[in-house]
Amino acid sequence: MATTKKQVDGNNLSVRVTKTVTVHPKSLHPQQIIHLSNLDRQCPMLMYVVLFYKASFAYRNLSLDSVFNSLKSGLEETLSTWYPAAGRLSLNQGDGKLNLWCNNGGAVLVEAVTSAKILQLGDLSQYNEFFEYLAYKPAFPGNFSDMPLIVAQVTRFGCGGYSIGIGTSHSLFDGPATYDFLRAWASNSAILKEKRSTQLYKPVHERGSLLVGNHQGLTKLPESGSSATRAAAIDHLYQLIKQAMAGQTQNFGGSRNLPNMGNSNLVLRTFHLSGAMIESLKSKVFGDRRGSFSCSSFELVAAHLWKARTKALGARKGAMVCLQFAVDIRNKMHPPLPKGFSGNAFVLASVASTAEELENGSHETTVEKIKAAKNSICNEYVIAYNQALDGGAQGSLPPINELTLVSDWTRMPLHTIDFLHAHAAYVSPLFSPMPQVAYFIQNPNDLRGIDVRIGLPPQSLNAFSHYFLTNLQ
């Protein structure tokens, strides 16, 4: 079996894979094609997280084999209901777009061991390259029909703790749907607990009103340009790309000494903002007007992050800078998407200004713009956004210094998913296809706080840390 090694703090830590199996649904579902929406097709790669469960007296005598078999049995049962997760992506030869082929091909589950102790990994909230070896990475030869949509690896540590590294296709699930799937799987696995029925809506896998076109029984969206509403996020993105292209000769892409950042040289860093730090920032920003000014922690921290990142990356004062963040549209549609909708149900809201306006403007002004952008997300915006993607704006967003992206995970407390007998000590995202995105994560030890995971060029780390932590201490 394969063994991988990584040096951590002077120690050569290895992970040895002992078993790899394909897990099929307990009850096979008739084969079918599910048409994906344009929202599903934006990033078809696997997205990974690792859940860490520290050693406990409760599973002192628990064998890795029993944990693996429980996870396998639970996954078989879960895939019977969440049957698209056992399928594969399929390329439509007619229009060249990806769809979901529910063929019962199965998920992949891996068993592994390491002599490393979880304590050796240090602060689990800080990204560590060793984490990458705690998740199964299937080879991807370029044919999506060969790639499983769910992969998982359970690793037993030398201290008796466990990690469960999980990869899910972003074309299959968005964040909330992934959270529901993992909760169902943990419930069905019944490791060190009675099997129980987790209160979840039955998943709805058909994409319904989010589809563009004339699929039978589905809503046909208006022709491009027929809606009075435009998707600001798409318009702003095109403007940023145009600006970046001009910057190749006119230096619009950032400071003179800082090139546009690619994905390969970014450093992932987590900044913990305690509940007390966030409250302190609210007091400094709003003062005596706090009671009359409604502001969520997300809105304030996003505003603060945008200002700090833009300044740290040295954007030219007259350059356009943009903040974009994901908004769940399940209840924004008319009619709302059905409870239990399992596909991608988010669009990006967008705020733009010049770097000088952002730097000189107050936090309060920036928060107001964020609130307005969030409130602009409606049924018509979703239609315009979806239609724009159909026109060719699909694929991963390019890494542009002037674009700040935020994904809010605080409403998905992944650490509460108890595959074992208790909550996970921490849940860490791995290096993603878009490492420049800032993730807002709920900290297991401070539920009012926010962990901000962000990818930055190494030469900008100190500057960002200074600007971001100012007014928070």
C-alpha positions in Angstrom: 0.0 0.0 0.0 1.1 3.6 -0.6 3.0 5.5 2.0 3.5 9.3 2.0 6.0 11.2 4.1 6.1 14.8 5.2 8.6 16.6 7.5 6.7 18.6 10.2 8.8 20.5 12.8 11.8 18.4 12.1 10.0 15.1 12.3 9.4 12.8 9.3 5.7 12.0 9.6 4.3 9.3 7.3 0.8 8.2 6.4 0.3 4.6 5.1 -2.8 3.7 3.2 -4.0 0.2 4.3 -7.3 -0.2 2.4 -9.1 1.4 -0.6 -12.7 0.4 -1.5 -15.4 1.6 -3.7 -18.7 2.1 -1.8 -21.9 1.6 -3.7 -25.4 2.6 -2.6 -27.1 0.0 -0.4 -30.2 0.3 -2.6 -29.3 1.0 -6.3 -31.2 3.8 -8.0 -32.3 3.5 -11.7 -29.7 5.2 -13.9 -30.6 8.7 -15.1 -29.1 12.0 -16.2 -29.6 15.0 -13.9 -29.2 18.3 -15.8 -26.9 20.6 -13.9 -27.4 24.3 -13.6 -24.9 26.9 -14.6 -24.2 27.5 -10.9 -23.2 23.8 -10.6 -20.7 24.0 -13.5 -18.6 26.9 -12.1 -16.1 24.6 -10.3 -16.4 20.9 -10.9 -13.3 19.9 -9.0 -13.2 18.2 -5.6 -13.2 20.4 -2.5 -11.6 19.0 0.6 -11.9 19.3 4.4 -10.3 17.3 7.2 -12.2 16.7 10.5 -9.9 16.0 13.5 -11.1 13.9 16.4 -8.6 13.9 19.3 -7.9 10.7 21.3 -10.6 9.9 23.8 -11.1 7.3 26.5 -14.4 6.4 24.8 -12.6 4.8 21.9 -9.6 3.5 23.7 -10.5 -0.1 22.6 -12.0 0.9 19.3 -10.2 -0.7 16.3 -9.6 1.2 13.0 -11.3 -1.7 11.2 -14.5 -1.2 13.1 -14.4 2.5 12.5 -13.8 1.9 8.8 -16.6 -0.7 8.5 -19.1 1.6 10.3 -18.2 4.5 8.0 -18.6 2.2 5.0 -22.0 0.8 6.1 -23.2 4.4 6.9 -22.0 5.6 3.5 -23.8 2.8 1.7 -27.1 3.7 3.4 -26.6 7.5 2.8 -25.8 7.0 -0.9 -29.2 5.2 -1.3 -30.9 8.6 -0.6 -28.2 10.9 -1.9 -27.8 8.7 -5.0 -26.2 11.4 -7.3 -23.2 11.3 -5.0 -22.5 7.8 -6.3 -22.6 9.0 -9.9 -20.2 10.7 -12.2 -20.1 13.9 -14.2 -20.9 13.4 -17.9 -20.1 15.7 -20.8 -23.0 16.5 -23.1 -21.7 16.0 -26.6 -24.3 18.4 -28.0 -23.5 21.5 -26.0 -20.2 20.6 -24.3 -21.7 21.1 -20.8 -21.3 18.9 -17.8 -24.3 17.0 -16.4 -24.7 14.5 -13.6 -24.8 10.8 -14.6 -26.5 8.8 -11.8 -24.9 5.5 -12.6 -24.3 4.0 -9.1 -20.5 4.1 -9.8 -19.9 4.6 -6.1 -17.7 6.7 -3.7 -14.2 5.9 -2.7 -13.4 5.2 1.0 -9.8 4.8 2.2 -8.3 3.5 5.4 -4.9 4.8 6.6 -2.6 4.9 9.6 0.1 7.2 10.9 2.4 7.1 13.8 2.1 10.9 14.1 0.2 12.3 17.1 -2.4 15.0 16.5 -0.6 17.2 19.1 2.5 17.2 16.8 0.5 19.1 14.2 0.2 22.1 16.4 -2.6 24.6 16.0 -5.2 22.8 13.9 -6.7 26.0 12.7 -3.4 26.8 10.9 -3.0 25.1 7.5 -0.3 22.4 7.5 0.9 20.7 4.3 0.7 17.4 6.2 -3.1 17.7 6.2 -3.0 17.1 2.4 -1.9 13.5 3.1 -5.0 12.9 5.3 -7.3 13.0 2.3 -7.5 10.7 -0.7 -6.7 12.5 -4.0 -7.8 10.4 -7.0 -5.8 10.8 -10.2 -7.6 13.0 -12.6 -6.6 12.2 -16.2 -8.9 14.9 -17.6 -12.0 12.7 -18.1 -14.6 13.8 -15.6 -16.6 10.5 -16.1 -13.7 8.7 -14.4 -13.6 10.9 -11.3 -15.7 9.9 -8.2 -17.8 12.7 -6.7 -17.3 11.7 -3.1 -14.0 10.5 -1.6 -13.0 10.0 2.0 -10.1 8.8 4.1 -10.2 7.8 7.7 -6.7 7.9 9.4 -5.8 6.6 12.8 -3.1 8.6 14.6 -0.5 7.2 16.9 -2.2 8.9 19.9 -5.5 7.1 19.2 -7.1 10.1 17.6 -8.7 10.1 14.1 -9.0 12.3 11.1 -11.6 12.0 8.4 -10.6 13.8 5.2 -13.5 14.3 2.8 -13.6 15.5 -0.8 -16.9 16.4 -2.5 -17.4 17.7 -6.0 -18.6 21.3 -6.1 -20.8 20.4 -9.1 -22.6 18.0 -6.8 -23.2 20.0 -3.6 -22.7 23.5 -2.3 -21.7 24.2 1.3 -25.1 23.8 3.0 -25.9 20.6 1.0 -22.5 19.2 1.8 -23.2 19.9 5.5 -26.5 18.0 5.3 -24.9 15.1 3.5 -22.2 14.7 6.1 -24.7 15.0 8.9 -26.7 12.2 7.3 -23.6 10.0 6.8 -22.4 10.5 10.4 -25.9 9.7 11.7 -26.1 6.5 9.6 -22.6 5.4 10.6 -23.4 4.9 14.3 -19.8 4.8 15.6 -19.9 4.7 19.5 -23.5 5.8 19.6 -27.0 4.5 18.9 -28.1 4.9 15.3 -30.5 7.7 15.2 -32.6 9.6 12.7 -31.1 13.0 12.1 -33.8 15.6 11.4 -33.1 16.5 7.8 -35.3 17.2 4.8 -35.3 14.6 2.2 -32.8 15.7 -0.4 -34.1 17.2 -3.7 -31.6 16.6 -6.4 -33.3 17.9 -9.5 -32.1 21.5 -10.3 -35.6 22.7 -11.3 -36.0 26.4 -11.8 -32.3 27.0 -11.9 -31.9 25.4 -15.3 -31.6 27.5 -18.4 -33.3 26.0 -21.5 -36.3 24.0 -22.5 -36.0 20.8 -20.3 -39.4 19.3 -19.9 -41.3 20.5 -16.9 -38.6 23.1 -16.0 -38.9 26.9 -16.1 -37.4 28.6 -19.2 -35.4 31.6 -18.1 -35.8 34.9 -20.1 -33.5 35.6 -23.0 -30.3 37.4 -22.1 -30.9 41.1 -21.6 -34.7 40.8 -21.1 -34.4 41.3 -17.4 -34.1 44.8 -16.0 -31.8 43.5 -13.3 -28.1 42.9 -14.2 -25.8 40.6 -12.2 -23.4 43.1 -10.7 -20.9 40.4 -9.8 -20.5 39.4 -13.5 -20.3 43.0 -14.7 -17.7 43.8 -12.1 -15.6 40.7 -12.9 -15.5 41.7 -16.6 -14.3 45.2 -15.6 -11.6 43.7 -13.3 -10.4 41.4 -16.1 -10.3 44.3 -18.5 -8.4 46.4 -16.0 -5.9 43.6 -15.3 -5.2 43.1 -19.0 -4.6 46.9 -19.4 -2.3 46.6 -16.3 0.1 44.4 -18.3 1.4 47.6 -19.8 -0.1 50.4 -17.7 0.4 48.8 -14.2 -3.3 48.7 -13.3 -2.9 45.2 -11.8 -1.5 46.3 -8.4 1.6 47.9 -7.0 4.8 48.2 -9.1 6.6 45.7 -6.9 3.8 43.2 -6.5 2.7 41.1 -9.5 -0.8 39.7 -9.9 -0.8 36.7 -7.6 -1.1 33.2 -9.0 -2.4 30.2 -7.0 0.9 28.4 -6.6 2.8 30.9 -4.4 0.1 31.7 -1.9 0.4 31.1 1.8 -2.6 30.0 3.7 -3.0 31.7 7.1 -5.8 31.7 9.7 -6.6 34.7 11.8 -8.8 34.1 14.8 -11.1 36.9 15.7 -12.7 36.3 19.1 -16.2 37.3 19.9 -14.7 40.0 22.2 -12.5 41.3 19.3 -15.5 41.6 17.0 -17.5 43.4 19.7 -14.6 45.8 20.3 -14.5 46.6 16.6 -18.2 47.2 16.5 -17.9 49.6 19.4 -15.0 51.5 17.7 -16.9 51.7 14.4 -20.4 52.6 15.6 -19.8 54.0 19.1 -23.0 55.1 20.8 -25.0 54.4 17.7 -24.6 50.6 17.9 -28.2 50.1 19.1 -29.7 52.0 16.1 -27.4 50.5 13.5 -28.1 46.9 12.5 -24.9 45.2 11.5 -24.0 41.5 11.4 -20.5 40.2 12.4 -20.1 38.9 8.8 -20.8 42.4 7.3 -18.3 44.1 9.6 -15.6 41.5 9.3 -16.0 41.4 5.6 -15.7 45.2 5.4 -12.6 45.2 7.6 -11.0 42.3 5.6 -11.6 44.0 2.3 -10.0 47.3 3.4 -7.0 45.4 5.0 -6.4 43.1 2.0 -6.6 45.9 -0.5 -4.2 48.0 1.4 -1.8 45.1 2.0 -1.7 44.2 -1.7 -0.9 47.8 -2.6 -3.6 48.4 -5.2 -3.2 51.6 -7.2 -5.3 54.4 -5.7 -7.4 54.9 -8.8 -7.8 51.2 -9.6 -11.2 49.5 -9.3 -11.3 47.1 -6.4 -14.1 44.7 -5.7 -15.5 42.6 -2.8 -17.6 39.6 -3.8 -19.3 37.1 -1.4 -21.6 34.1 -1.7 -25.3 34.6 -0.9 -27.6 31.6 -0.4 -30.6 31.9 -2.8 -32.8 29.1 -1.5 -35.2 31.6 -0.1 -34.5 34.3 -2.6 -36.2 32.6 -5.5 -39.9 32.9 -6.5 -41.1 30.3 -5.6 -38.3 29.4 -3.1 -36.2 26.3 -3.8 -37.6 23.2 -2.2 -36.4 22.3 1.3 -33.6 19.9 1.1 -32.3 21.2 -2.3 -29.0 19.5 -2.8 -27.4 21.4 -5.7 -25.5 24.7 -5.8 -27.8 27.5 -4.6 -25.6 30.5 -4.3 -24.7 33.5 -6.4 -22.0 36.2 -5.7 -23.0 39.6 -4.5 -20.6 42.4 -5.4 -19.4 45.8 -4.2 -17.0 47.9 -6.1 -15.1 51.2 -5.6 -11.7 52.7 -6.2 -8.9 51.7 -3.8 -8.6 55.3 -2.6 -12.4 55.5 -1.9 -12.2 52.2 0.0 -9.2 53.3 2.1 -10.5 56.7 2.9 -14.1 55.6 3.5 -15.3 54.6 6.9 -16.1 51.0 8.0 -19.7 52.1 8.4 -20.0 53.3 4.7 -18.4 50.0 3.5 -20.9 48.0 5.7 -23.8 49.9 4.2 -22.6 49.0 0.7 -22.2 45.3 1.7 -25.8 45.3 3.1 -27.1 46.9 -0.1 -25.3 44.3 -2.3 -26.7 41.5 -0.1 -30.3 42.9 -0.3 -30.0 43.2 -4.1 -30.0 39.5 -4.4 -33.5 38.6 -5.7 -35.2 36.3 -8.1 -34.4 38.7 -11.0 -30.7 38.9 -10.0 -30.4 35.1 -9.9 -31.9 34.9 -13.4 -29.5 37.5 -14.8 -26.5 35.8 -13.0 -27.5 32.4 -14.3 -28.1 33.7 -17.8 -24.7 35.5 -17.8 -23.0 32.2 -16.9 -24.8 30.5 -19.8 -23.2 33.1 -22.1 -19.7 31.9 -21.4 -18.7 33.3 -18.0 -18.2 29.9 -16.5 -15.0 28.5 -15.0 -12.9 29.5 -12.0 -12.4 33.2 -11.4 -8.9 34.3 -12.2 -6.6 35.4 -9.4 -6.8 39.2 -9.5 -5.3 41.3 -6.8 -8.2 43.8 -6.9 -10.8 41.1 -6.3 -11.5 40.0 -2.7 -13.7 36.9 -2.4 -15.4 35.7 0.8 -17.2 32.5 1.6 -19.1 32.4 4.9 -19.1 28.9 6.6 -20.2 30.2 10.0 -23.7 28.9 9.5 -22.3 25.4 8.7 -20.7 24.3 12.0 -18.9 21.3 10.4 -17.1 20.6 13.7 -20.5 19.5 15.2 -20.6 16.5 12.8 -20.0 13.7 15.2 -18.7 10.8 13.2 -17.2 9.6 16.4 -18.6 10.1 19.9 -18.1 13.9 20.1 -17.6 17.0 18.1 -14.5 17.4 16.0 -11.6 19.4 17.6 -11.4 21.3 14.3 -12.3 21.2 10.6 -9.7 22.4 8.2 -10.2 23.2 4.5 -7.4 22.0 2.4 -5.7 23.9 -0.4 -8.4 24.7 -2.9 -8.5 25.6 -6.6 -9.1 29.1 -5.4 -6.8 29.6 -2.4 -7.2 33.4 -2.5 -10.8 33.0 -1.2 -11.2 34.1 2.5 -13.3 31.5 4.4 -15.1 32.6 7.6 -15.3 29.6 9.9 -16.9 29.1 13.2 -14.3 28.3 15.9 -15.2 25.3 18.0 -13.9 27.0 21.2 -15.5 30.4 20.6 -18.8 30.2 18.9 -19.2 34.0 18.8 -15.8 34.4 17.1 -14.8 33.9 13.5 -11.7 32.2 12.1 -10.6 33.8 8.8 -8.7 31.5 6.5 -7.1 33.4 3.6 -4.4 32.8 1.0 -1.9 35.6 0.5 1.4 36.2 -1.3 4.2 35.7 1.3 5.5 39.2 0.8 2.1 40.6 1.8 1.5 38.6 5.0 3.0 41.0 7.5 1.3 44.0 6.0 -2.1 42.2 5.9 -1.6 41.0 9.5 -0.9 44.5 10.6 -3.8 46.2 8.9 -6.2 43.4 9.7 -5.4 43.1 13.4 -5.4 46.9 13.9 -8.4 48.0 16.0 -9.1 44.4 17.0 -6.6 43.9 19.8 
